[in-house]
Amino acid sequence: MNSTREGAARPGMSLTVALCTHNHRQRLERTLRGLAQLVPPNCQCELLIVDNASTDSTPQLVAAADWRTGWMNVRIVREEKLGLSNARNRAINEAAGEYIVFMDDDETPDAQWLRAYERIILAERPDALGGRIEVMFEDGERPPWLQDELLGFLGHLDHGGGARRLVTLDTPIFGGNFAFRKQVFSSVGVFDAGLGRKGTSNTGGEDTEIYRRMIGLGCNVWWVPDAVIHHRIQVDKLHRRYFLDLHFRQGRIEGMRRRGAESRIPPAYLAPQLYRATKAALLERLGRGGNSSLRKEMNVAYFLGYVLGWMSSRRA
C-alpha cells in the first residue's frame, strides 16, 4: 500500500492521530479544516487517515494538498474490510507513533487538543487516555425531547474535575476522543470487530468494551478533561427513531452474545422484564408526555432487540 508523507520530524515522544472515515466526504472536509487549526504539539506527530472502503469522493479529498499543515506528517491507507473496529485495528498496525490518538470524521478538535494529551503522556506515561467530548448541533436545533440524559448517546462525555487516573467501569472513555500507547494492544488485544459501526449500521460498543478490558487488567488509564473534541451532530440523528434503533441493535447484539450455546428459546425472566419496561414507558408518556418518555422507550427497544437476538440463528 502506497503512503503519503510530508513535514519535518521532531525528536522525542511521538503521536499518531488516527482518523477513520467511510463515505463522509463533506463531514471529513470540515474535520480536516479543524485539524489545520491545531496548536502543534512539541513532539513528532503524524496524521493517519484510514479510508474504510469509501465509495464517494473521500479518496480525492484526502489526496488533495490544500488542507495539510507543514508540521504534521500525513499518511493515507485504505482498509477494504468494512467496519469502524476493522479500520481502527488497521490504524494500530500502521501507526508509527508511540501513542495513537483516535478521533472520528465528524468532529472538530479544540486548538489545544493534542497539547493537553501530550502533557499527561509525558507526565504519567499512561496505557490509555480519554478526553472531554462536547456536542455541537450543526444541522438543526436541539429538539425538546432530547434531554440532557440522552446526550451521552450522541457521544457527549464529561467526567468533570481535573486530570486523574480512571479505575472504575462507570467512567468509560469514548472512541471519538481517546488515545492508547500502541504497545498496550499486544497485552489487551485490539478492538472487537463484532462491535462498532459498519457502514450505515447504527451500532457501537467497541470503545466501552475495550475500556472494560483495560480496567479489568489493571491498565493505567487517565481522564484528560482539557483534551476537548466537539462532536458535530447531523440532522439524521435528531429523530427519536435514531435512539430507538440504536438501542434495538445493541440489545440484539447483546442477546446473541449472551445466548452462547444455549437454546434459542429466550429465558423466562425476559418476559416480565419486557412487560415492566413497556408499562413504565407507557405510564411516562401518558403522564408526562413524549418529551420525557424517550429514555424509557429506549429500554423497551433494547429488550425487544435482546429477545430477537437470543432467538436469532446467527451467533455474535
Protein Blocks (a to p, Z undefined) as FASTA:
>chain_A
ZZddedjddehjddddddddehilklmmmmmmmmmmpccdfbdcddddddehiablmlmm
mmpmklpcfklccdddddfbgcjklmmmmmmmmpmbfbdcdddfkbccdfklmmmmmmmm
mmnopabdcdddddddfkbccdfklcfklmmmnopaceejaddddfbfklccdfklccdd
fklmmmnopadfkgccehjaccehjlmmmmmmmmmnopacdddfklccdddddfklmcfk
lmmmmmmmmmmmmmmmmnmmacfbdcfklmmmmmmmmmmmmmmmmmnojklmmmmmmmmm
mmmmmmmmmmpmbdZZ
